[in-house]
């Protein structure tokens, strides 16, 4: 292999695939990046056996070849070079790559490309095309609600459903549920569903920032893998197996009290209360009073207490409910502007939080049991 490419292009490509490099592994080769030539371009691939990311870098190819190089050393070195063309040449003994850039000259030892785990390819499956910014919004509204503990592995994933002209993402950890519905770029002929690891969607969300073309999601017929086609990037992820909770049954269909408040004011009041909630069991209390206010309080025996109130449009009776401060601030953080509604039935029933005028998103939070 012998080629040349721009330092900035190689650095950008390495940053993309490095997200899939294994950190702790029993297979040391997965801490490497596979570097190979492919149809006149430089192809970079990395995998941790659950997630694989591949990207292509523009290059002048003089000789074909493939080798794997330790990811961290390679990335750190390339990032340290000046923004000049880099000449790369694979060496047989010791196996690796020699790099020349400006007045820098280095050799990094590598491993045989044949030892690298094969990157899965998906030839058929159910394909959905989604606007990248719609998908990015959907992921941000849902992914934080997935479980982080492995006690119920299926809850560490996000349920994706593709049907006719829309897609749905749902995340739940046993204490909260987030559901987002969005339009497809074009209708699909066949419905599909899968459970995608939340880590995969976090990485996809990062990559969607610079995308302007529709994203293609391909779910294999066996529901074992997901392929994501982006501009110049491919992601292949293993899917989680198991039965996701029937989330539609967890969303309350009625309420006793509904309070509509300004989102920004709610964020400010919740954040102020969360400061005291840190030493008070993480509890924030909400009281909806007929005078048209929502009172937000928190207290800690040793440090003090906090009270704030915001104007609210009330539908229904006076109500009280308490939430985990983290769960409340998490959901408010992913909403952007306008007004938000809080719907509740009793202090022991789930609370529903959703943006006013937007039927695409709903968030359900289990209450905390407190003395009033």
Secondary structure, DSSP 8 states (H G I E B T S, - for coil): -EEEEEHHHHHHHHHHHGGGS-SS-S-GGGGEEEEEEETTEEEEEEE-SSEEEEEEEE-EEEE--EEEEEHHHHHHHHHHS-SSEEEEEEETTTTEEEEEETTEEEEEEEE-GGGS-------SSEEEEE-HHHHHHHHHHHGGGS--SGGGGGGGEEEEEEETTEEEEEEE-SSEEEEEEEE-SS--SS-EEEEEEHHHHHHHHHHGGG--S-EEEEE-TTSSEEEEEETTEEEEEEB--S----GGGGS-S--SEEEEEEHHHHHHHHHHHHHHHTTTTTEEEEEEETTTEEEEEEEETTTEEEEEEEE-EEEES-EEEEEEHHHHHHHHHT--SSEEEEEES-TTS-EEEEETT-TTEEEEE-------
